[in-house]
């Protein structure tokens, strides 16, 4: 089982220290292809009105969905984002949000995941859906 971003199937080791996850404070707390969970602080990820930035929620969702898809695709294929949609349900001004990623479809050429992002009171903040294209991994 994958335990860190550096071990994500197909990841470029040279880019391990240039991850958006570090800048946004995203931490993966459960590494499981059937239920991948990650957290992100609101502080440092706000828009000008003091609310959690929708783009930060989208980045959390794509991070979780992409990792789950990579775990499904490995080692023969790599996962790359194809489509991301996000519905923002409520604003959050402080604390930590948690994203829970679960599979909707896992095929040979595409994989789709739902990512539910909630606040510390377990109220849904955002619902995202990510589809990844699963392309053949380059021969090494």
C-alpha positions in Angstrom: 0.0 0.0 0.0 1.2 3.5 -0.8 2.1 5.5 2.3 3.4 8.9 1.0 3.2 11.2 -2.0 6.7 10.1 -3.0 5.4 6.5 -3.3 2.4 7.4 -5.4 2.5 5.0 -8.4 4.2 6.7 -11.4 5.2 9.8 -9.5 8.3 11.6 -10.5 10.7 11.4 -7.6 12.5 14.6 -8.8 9.2 16.6 -8.2 8.5 15.1 -4.8 9.5 18.4 -3.0 7.5 20.7 -5.4 4.0 19.5 -4.5 1.0 21.7 -4.3 0.0 19.6 -1.3 2.8 21.1 0.7 1.8 24.7 -0.2 -1.8 24.0 0.7 -1.1 22.0 3.8 -2.8 18.8 2.5 -2.1 15.7 4.5 -3.3 12.2 3.5 -4.5 10.5 6.6 -5.8 7.2 5.1 -4.1 5.6 2.1 -6.6 3.1 0.8 -7.8 2.9 -2.9 -11.4 2.3 -1.7 -11.5 5.2 0.7 -8.7 7.8 0.6 -8.9 10.5 3.2 -7.0 13.8 3.4 -7.2 17.1 5.4 -6.4 20.7 4.6 -6.3 23.8 6.9 -8.6 26.7 6.0 -5.9 29.2 7.2 -3.6 30.0 4.3 -6.2 28.8 1.8 -8.8 31.6 2.0 -10.2 33.9 -0.7 -10.5 37.7 -0.1 -13.7 37.4 1.9 -12.1 35.2 4.5 -13.8 32.0 3.2 -12.0 28.8 2.2 -11.1 29.3 -1.5 -13.1 27.1 -3.9 -9.9 26.5 -5.8 -8.2 25.1 -2.7 -11.2 22.7 -2.3 -10.8 21.7 -5.9 -7.1 21.1 -5.4 -7.8 18.9 -2.3 -10.4 17.0 -4.4 -8.1 16.5 -7.4 -5.3 15.4 -5.1 -7.3 12.7 -3.4 -9.0 11.5 -6.6 -5.7 11.4 -8.6 -3.9 9.4 -5.9 -6.8 7.0 -5.7 -6.8 6.6 -9.5 -3.1 6.1 -9.6 -3.3 3.4 -7.0 -6.0 1.7 -9.1 -4.0 2.1 -12.4 -0.6 1.0 -11.2 1.8 -0.3 -12.3 0.7 -0.7 -16.0 -1.0 2.7 -16.3 -0.7 6.3 -15.0 -3.7 8.5 -13.9 -4.1 12.0 -15.3 -7.0 14.3 -14.6 -9.6 14.5 -17.3 -12.5 16.3 -15.7 -13.2 17.9 -12.3 -16.5 19.4 -11.2 -17.1 20.9 -7.8 -20.3 22.1 -6.1 -19.6 24.4 -3.1 -22.3 24.0 -0.5 -21.2 26.3 2.4 -18.5 28.6 3.4 -15.8 27.8 5.9 -13.8 30.5 7.7 -11.6 28.5 10.1 -10.4 25.1 11.1 -9.6 22.1 9.0 -11.6 20.5 6.2 -11.5 16.7 5.5 -12.0 15.1 2.1 -13.2 11.6 1.7 -12.6 10.0 -1.8 -14.6 7.0 -2.9 -14.7 5.3 -6.3 -17.7 5.7 -8.6 -16.2 3.8 -11.5 -12.8 2.1 -11.9 -12.3 0.8 -15.5 -9.3 0.1 -17.7 -9.1 3.5 -19.4 -11.0 5.8 -17.0 -11.6 6.0 -13.2 -14.2 8.3 -11.6 -14.3 9.3 -7.9 -16.6 11.3 -5.7 -14.8 13.5 -3.1 -16.9 14.8 -0.2 -15.3 17.6 1.7 -16.6 18.4 5.2 -15.8 20.9 7.9 -14.9 20.0 11.5 -18.6 19.7 12.4 -19.0 17.1 9.6 -21.1 19.5 7.5 -20.6 19.1 3.8 -18.7 22.0 2.3 -18.1 20.7 -1.2 -18.9 17.8 -3.4 -16.5 17.0 -6.2 -16.3 14.5 -9.0 -13.1 13.7 -10.7 -12.6 11.5 -13.8 -9.0 10.5 -14.6 -7.7 9.0 -17.9 -5.6 5.9 -17.3 -2.8 6.0 -19.9 -0.1 3.4 -20.4 2.9 3.9 -18.2 6.1 4.6 -20.1 8.6 1.7 -20.3 11.5 2.3 -18.0 
